[in-house]
Each structure stands twice: as structure tokens, then as C-alpha cells.
Amino acid sequence: MATITELKCAVRETLESRGVLGQLKARIRAEVFSALDDQREPRPPLSHENLLINELIREYLEFNKYRYTASVLTAESGQPEVPLDRQFLASELKVTEDMSSKSVPLLYGLVSHFVNSGDNSGKVFLRGSSLPATSNTVPGPDA
């Protein structure tokens, strides 16, 4: 007869081999975050910019097989469970893709564009967003 320790090891190995253990850990983590989240303080509404940013991050996380982190992001941020259509996301960001760029997350393409830009000044001017002024927003260039 198997000991408790042997049984634990067998269950752990089975869950790991099926790829379920990490998912369970992530789900538990997400539920713990949800339970600890102060429900008395309402979250600010998910702005259009945050929706796009979260989706860029989710696409990157899922591409790199960080599915557990992506599930926590979705649970914590209030991002819709169903990912946004990539074509819609590219359109919202005013990005045109070629066939090779479609094989990697949009975030890679955006970073590559800025890192490899032929602009001689080497700097990009970023404007403040249309986010409402709250403590959760980043100040604009005039701040």
C-alpha cells in the first residue's frame, strides 16, 4: 500500500504531466487576489486605452506560454475573458502588418519599430492620453 507521501508525489506528477498543475496554481492565485481585493473601493472603469494595453500584454503573455500570468491579468484587470480580435487591435493602434509580423504579438512589432527606427533624433514625443485624471494615470508631458 502506498504511503501518503507517495500518493502526493504521484498526484503531483500526474497533474504536472497533464499540464494542469500550473493552471490550478494560477486559478488559486487569481481567486486569492480576488478575495483580498478591497471590494469597497470600486475599480475605475476599464478605459479604451487600458483595454488595448491589457490586450497587447495578454497576447504577449499567451504567445510566450505565460498562460497563468495571463489568467491573473484577466481576473484582476476586468479584461473580457474573450481576447479582442487581432485585426481590430491592429486597426485601433493604426498598425499595418505584413505576413511575417502576424506570427508574433503586436507588442513585438511595436517595440521593434521603435528600437529599429531610422529616425535621426532617436526620440519619440509621447502625448498624454485621454484617460481621466486620477491617481492611477500617468501624467502627460506638461506635468
C-alpha atoms as an extended CHARMM CRD file, in Angstrom:
* protein
*
       143  EXT
         1         1  MET       CA              0.0000000000        0.0000000000        0.0000000000  PROA      1               0.0000000000
         2         2  ALA       CA              1.2750000000        3.4810000000       -0.9250000000  PROA      2               0.0000000000
         3         3  THR       CA              2.1360000000        5.9910000000        1.7480000000  PROA      3               0.0000000000
         4         4  ILE       CA              0.6100000000        9.4750000000        1.8650000000  PROA      4               0.0000000000
         5         5  THR       CA              3.9000000000       10.9380000000        0.6050000000  PROA      5               0.0000000000
         6         6  GLU       CA              3.9900000000        8.5460000000       -2.3480000000  PROA      6               0.0000000000
         7         7  LEU       CA              0.3720000000        9.3260000000       -3.1510000000  PROA      7               0.0000000000
         8         8  LYS       CA              1.0720000000       13.0840000000       -3.0640000000  PROA      8               0.0000000000
         9         9  CYS       CA              4.0510000000       12.6110000000       -5.3990000000  PROA      9               0.0000000000
        10        10  ALA       CA              2.0070000000       10.5070000000       -7.8080000000  PROA      10              0.0000000000
        11        11  VAL       CA             -0.8120000000       13.0620000000       -7.9150000000  PROA      11              0.0000000000
        12        12  ARG       CA              1.6430000000       15.9280000000       -8.3850000000  PROA      12              0.0000000000
        13        13  GLU       CA              3.4790000000       14.1320000000      -11.2030000000  PROA      13              0.0000000000
        14        14  THR       CA              0.1970000000       13.2720000000      -12.9270000000  PROA      14              0.0000000000
        15        15  LEU       CA             -1.0770000000       16.8450000000      -12.7130000000  PROA      15              0.0000000000
        16        16  GLU       CA              2.2740000000       18.1880000000      -13.9770000000  PROA      16              0.0000000000
        17        17  SER       CA              2.4160000000       15.7340000000      -16.8810000000  PROA      17              0.0000000000
        18        18  ARG       CA             -1.1080000000       16.7250000000      -17.9340000000  PROA      18              0.0000000000
        19        19  GLY       CA             -0.2090000000       20.4220000000      -17.7190000000  PROA      19              0.0000000000
        20        20  VAL       CA             -2.9060000000       21.0210000000      -15.1250000000  PROA      20              0.0000000000
        21        21  LEU       CA             -0.8510000000       21.8210000000      -12.0320000000  PROA      21              0.0000000000
        22        22  GLY       CA              0.2390000000       25.2720000000      -13.2300000000  PROA      22              0.0000000000
        23        23  GLN       CA             -3.3130000000       26.0930000000      -14.2840000000  PROA      23              0.0000000000
        24        24  LEU       CA             -4.6250000000       25.1140000000      -10.8610000000  PROA      24              0.0000000000
        25        25  LYS       CA             -1.9750000000       27.2210000000       -9.1360000000  PROA      25              0.0000000000
        26        26  ALA       CA             -2.8270000000       30.2030000000      -11.3360000000  PROA      26              0.0000000000
        27        27  ARG       CA             -6.5520000000       29.7970000000      -10.7030000000  PROA      27              0.0000000000
        28        28  ILE       CA             -5.9580000000       29.6130000000       -6.9510000000  PROA      28              0.0000000000
        29        29  ARG       CA             -3.7140000000       32.6940000000       -7.1760000000  PROA      29              0.0000000000
        30        30  ALA       CA             -6.3940000000       34.5850000000       -9.1030000000  PROA      30              0.0000000000
        31        31  GLU       CA             -9.0510000000       33.6000000000       -6.5550000000  PROA      31              0.0000000000
        32        32  VAL       CA             -6.8050000000       34.6860000000       -3.6710000000  PROA      32              0.0000000000
        33        33  PHE       CA             -6.2310000000       38.0600000000       -5.3710000000  PROA      33              0.0000000000
        34        34  SER       CA             -9.9700000000       38.3730000000       -5.8830000000  PROA      34              0.0000000000
        35        35  ALA       CA            -10.6970000000       37.5270000000       -2.2410000000  PROA      35              0.0000000000
        36        36  LEU       CA             -8.1000000000       40.0130000000       -0.9880000000  PROA      36              0.0000000000
        37        37  ASP       CA             -9.2290000000       42.7360000000       -3.3810000000  PROA      37              0.0000000000
        38        38  ASP       CA            -10.9650000000       45.5130000000       -1.4730000000  PROA      38              0.0000000000
        39        39  GLN       CA            -14.4720000000       45.3680000000       -2.9230000000  PROA      39              0.0000000000
        40        40  ARG       CA            -15.4930000000       48.5460000000       -1.0620000000  PROA      40              0.0000000000
        41        41  GLU       CA            -13.2090000000       50.5880000000       -3.2820000000  PROA      41              0.0000000000
        42        42  PRO       CA            -14.6350000000       50.3340000000       -6.7920000000  PROA      42              0.0000000000
        43        43  ARG       CA            -12.2160000000       49.9160000000       -9.6570000000  PROA      43              0.0000000000
        44        44  PRO       CA            -12.1170000000       52.6980000000      -12.1850000000  PROA      44              0.0000000000
        45        45  PRO       CA            -13.8780000000       51.7750000000      -15.4010000000  PROA      45              0.0000000000
        46        46  LEU       CA            -11.7150000000       49.9940000000      -17.9500000000  PROA      46              0.0000000000
        47        47  SER       CA            -10.7680000000       52.7830000000      -20.3600000000  PROA      47              0.0000000000
        48        48  HSD       CA            -10.3140000000       52.1890000000      -24.0710000000  PROA      48              0.0000000000
        49        49  GLU       CA             -6.5430000000       52.6900000000      -23.6930000000  PROA      49              0.0000000000
        50        50  ASN       CA             -6.3200000000       50.2210000000      -20.8040000000  PROA      50              0.0000000000
        51        51  LEU       CA             -8.3560000000       47.7040000000      -22.7690000000  PROA      51              0.0000000000
        52        52  LEU       CA             -5.8690000000       47.9390000000      -25.6530000000  PROA      52              0.0000000000
        53        53  ILE       CA             -2.7990000000       47.8650000000      -23.3800000000  PROA      53              0.0000000000
        54        54  ASN       CA             -4.1070000000       44.8610000000      -21.4410000000  PROA      54              0.0000000000
        55        55  GLU       CA             -4.8250000000       43.0730000000      -24.7110000000  PROA      55              0.0000000000
        56        56  LEU       CA             -1.2960000000       43.7270000000      -26.0100000000  PROA      56              0.0000000000
        57        57  ILE       CA              0.0800000000       42.3230000000      -22.7620000000  PROA      57              0.0000000000
        58        58  ARG       CA             -2.2620000000       39.3100000000      -22.8270000000  PROA      58              0.0000000000
        59        59  GLU       CA             -1.2870000000       38.4930000000      -26.4260000000  PROA      59              0.0000000000
        60        60  TYR       CA              2.4050000000       38.6860000000      -25.4410000000  PROA      60              0.0000000000
        61        61  LEU       CA              1.8810000000       36.5170000000      -22.3290000000  PROA      61              0.0000000000
        62        62  GLU       CA             -0.0550000000       33.8440000000      -24.2050000000  PROA      62              0.0000000000
        63        63  PHE       CA              2.4620000000       33.7950000000      -27.0830000000  PROA      63              0.0000000000
        64        64  ASN       CA              5.2370000000       33.1190000000      -24.5750000000  PROA      64              0.0000000000
        65        65  LYS       CA              3.1470000000       30.4560000000      -22.8220000000  PROA      65              0.0000000000
        66        66  TYR       CA              2.7100000000       32.5740000000      -19.6640000000  PROA      66              0.0000000000
        67        67  ARG       CA             -0.9170000000       31.4410000000      -19.5080000000  PROA      67              0.0000000000
        68        68  TYR       CA             -1.1310000000       31.5110000000      -15.7410000000  PROA      68              0.0000000000
        69        69  THR       CA              0.0650000000       35.1050000000      -15.5980000000  PROA      69              0.0000000000
        70        70  ALA       CA             -2.4060000000       35.9560000000      -18.3690000000  PROA      70              0.0000000000
        71        71  SER       CA             -5.2570000000       34.4270000000      -16.3630000000  PROA      71              0.0000000000
        72        72  VAL       CA             -4.3390000000       36.5550000000      -13.3270000000  PROA      72              0.0000000000
        73        73  LEU       CA             -4.1460000000       39.6740000000      -15.5400000000  PROA      73              0.0000000000
        74        74  THR       CA             -7.6090000000       38.9550000000      -16.9110000000  PROA      74              0.0000000000
        75        75  ALA       CA             -9.0780000000       38.3130000000      -13.4710000000  PROA      75              0.0000000000
        76        76  GLU       CA             -7.5020000000       41.3670000000      -11.8410000000  PROA      76              0.0000000000
        77        77  SER       CA             -7.9780000000       43.8840000000      -14.6250000000  PROA      77              0.0000000000
        78        78  GLY       CA            -11.5710000000       43.1630000000      -15.5440000000  PROA      78              0.0000000000
        79        79  GLN       CA            -10.4580000000       42.4900000000      -19.1270000000  PROA      79              0.0000000000
        80        80  PRO       CA            -13.0650000000       40.4790000000      -21.0680000000  PROA      80              0.0000000000
        81        81  GLU       CA            -12.4010000000       36.7290000000      -20.9650000000  PROA      81              0.0000000000
        82        82  VAL       CA            -12.5430000000       36.5090000000      -24.7670000000  PROA      82              0.0000000000
        83        83  PRO       CA             -9.4870000000       38.1360000000      -26.3640000000  PROA      83              0.0000000000
        84        84  LEU       CA            -10.0340000000       41.0360000000      -28.7470000000  PROA      84              0.0000000000
        85        85  ASP       CA             -9.6900000000       40.2360000000      -32.4220000000  PROA      85              0.0000000000
        86        86  ARG       CA             -6.1110000000       40.9180000000      -33.5120000000  PROA      86              0.0000000000
        87        87  GLN       CA             -7.2300000000       42.7230000000      -36.6680000000  PROA      87              0.0000000000
        88        88  PHE       CA             -9.4060000000       45.0140000000      -34.5330000000  PROA      88              0.0000000000
        89        89  LEU       CA             -6.4990000000       45.6450000000      -32.1610000000  PROA      89              0.0000000000
        90        90  ALA       CA             -4.1250000000       46.4700000000      -35.0400000000  PROA      90              0.0000000000
        91        91  SER       CA             -6.7400000000       48.7940000000      -36.5340000000  PROA      91              0.0000000000
        92        92  GLU       CA             -7.2380000000       50.6230000000      -33.2230000000  PROA      92              0.0000000000
        93        93  LEU       CA             -3.4690000000       51.1050000000      -32.9320000000  PROA      93              0.0000000000
        94        94  LYS       CA             -3.2750000000       52.2480000000      -36.5730000000  PROA      94              0.0000000000
        95        95  VAL       CA             -0.8100000000       49.4370000000      -37.3340000000  PROA      95              0.0000000000
        96        96  THR       CA             -0.4070000000       47.7940000000      -40.7220000000  PROA      96              0.0000000000
        97        97  GLU       CA              1.0560000000       44.3100000000      -40.6740000000  PROA      97              0.0000000000
        98        98  ASP       CA              2.8100000000       42.1570000000      -43.2310000000  PROA      98              0.0000000000
        99        99  MET       CA              2.6690000000       38.3640000000      -43.2280000000  PROA      99              0.0000000000
       100       100  SER       CA              5.8060000000       37.9290000000      -41.1000000000  PROA      100             0.0000000000
       101       101  SER       CA              4.6330000000       40.3260000000      -38.3980000000  PROA      101             0.0000000000
       102       102  LYS       CA              1.3990000000       38.3560000000      -37.9360000000  PROA      102             0.0000000000
       103       103  SER       CA              3.3580000000       35.4350000000      -36.4980000000  PROA      103             0.0000000000
       104       104  VAL       CA              4.3960000000       37.3850000000      -33.3760000000  PROA      104             0.0000000000
       105       105  PRO       CA              2.4810000000       39.5340000000      -30.8790000000  PROA      105             0.0000000000
       106       106  LEU       CA              1.7630000000       43.1240000000      -31.8680000000  PROA      106             0.0000000000
       107       107  LEU       CA              3.8280000000       44.2760000000      -28.8990000000  PROA      107             0.0000000000
       108       108  TYR       CA              6.9510000000       42.7800000000      -30.5050000000  PROA      108             0.0000000000
       109       109  GLY       CA              6.2690000000       44.7050000000      -33.6920000000  PROA      109             0.0000000000
       110       110  LEU       CA              5.7100000000       47.9630000000      -31.8250000000  PROA      110             0.0000000000
       111       111  VAL       CA              8.9070000000       47.5960000000      -29.8010000000  PROA      111             0.0000000000
       112       112  SER       CA             10.8590000000       46.5590000000      -32.8990000000  PROA      112             0.0000000000
       113       113  HSD       CA              9.5660000000       49.6030000000      -34.7550000000  PROA      113             0.0000000000
       114       114  PHE       CA             10.8420000000       51.9900000000      -32.1020000000  PROA      114             0.0000000000
       115       115  VAL       CA             14.1200000000       50.1770000000      -31.4580000000  PROA      115             0.0000000000
       116       116  ASN       CA             14.9670000000       49.9300000000      -35.1510000000  PROA      116             0.0000000000
       117       117  SER       CA             13.5250000000       53.2800000000      -36.2140000000  PROA      117             0.0000000000
       118       118  GLY       CA             15.6800000000       55.1670000000      -38.7160000000  PROA      118             0.0000000000
       119       119  ASP       CA             14.7050000000       58.4750000000      -37.0870000000  PROA      119             0.0000000000
       120       120  ASN       CA             17.8950000000       60.5270000000      -36.5810000000  PROA      120             0.0000000000
       121       121  SER       CA             16.6640000000       62.3000000000      -33.4630000000  PROA      121             0.0000000000
       122       122  GLY       CA             16.3680000000       58.9920000000      -31.6260000000  PROA      122             0.0000000000
       123       123  LYS       CA             13.4200000000       60.2350000000      -29.5660000000  PROA      123             0.0000000000
       124       124  VAL       CA              9.6730000000       59.8930000000      -29.8650000000  PROA      124             0.0000000000
       125       125  PHE       CA              7.3960000000       62.5110000000      -28.3650000000  PROA      125             0.0000000000
       126       126  LEU       CA              4.6490000000       60.8750000000      -26.3270000000  PROA      126             0.0000000000
       127       127  ARG       CA              1.4930000000       62.8240000000      -25.6020000000  PROA      127             0.0000000000
       128       128  GLY       CA             -0.6870000000       62.4020000000      -22.5480000000  PROA      128             0.0000000000
       129       129  SER       CA             -3.5840000000       60.0300000000      -23.0050000000  PROA      129             0.0000000000
       130       130  SER       CA             -7.2850000000       60.6990000000      -22.9120000000  PROA      130             0.0000000000
       131       131  LEU       CA             -7.5470000000       58.8810000000      -19.5750000000  PROA      131             0.0000000000
       132       132  PRO       CA             -9.4350000000       60.7540000000      -16.8550000000  PROA      132             0.0000000000
       133       133  ALA       CA             -7.1720000000       62.4490000000      -14.3220000000  PROA      133             0.0000000000
       134       134  THR       CA             -6.9490000000       60.0520000000      -11.3620000000  PROA      134             0.0000000000
       135       135  SER       CA             -4.1720000000       58.8040000000       -9.1740000000  PROA      135             0.0000000000
       136       136  ASN       CA             -3.9290000000       55.7180000000      -11.4440000000  PROA      136             0.0000000000
       137       137  THR       CA             -2.9780000000       57.6550000000      -14.5640000000  PROA      137             0.0000000000
       138       138  VAL       CA              0.4180000000       58.6570000000      -15.8620000000  PROA      138             0.0000000000
       139       139  PRO       CA              0.9560000000       62.4240000000      -16.1180000000  PROA      139             0.0000000000
       140       140  GLY       CA              1.2160000000       63.9650000000      -19.5750000000  PROA      140             0.0000000000
       141       141  PRO       CA              4.2650000000       65.8170000000      -20.9360000000  PROA      141             0.0000000000
       142       142  ASP       CA              3.2280000000       69.1230000000      -19.3250000000  PROA      142             0.0000000000
       143       143  ALA       CA              3.0810000000       67.6420000000      -15.7930000000  PROA      143             0.0000000000
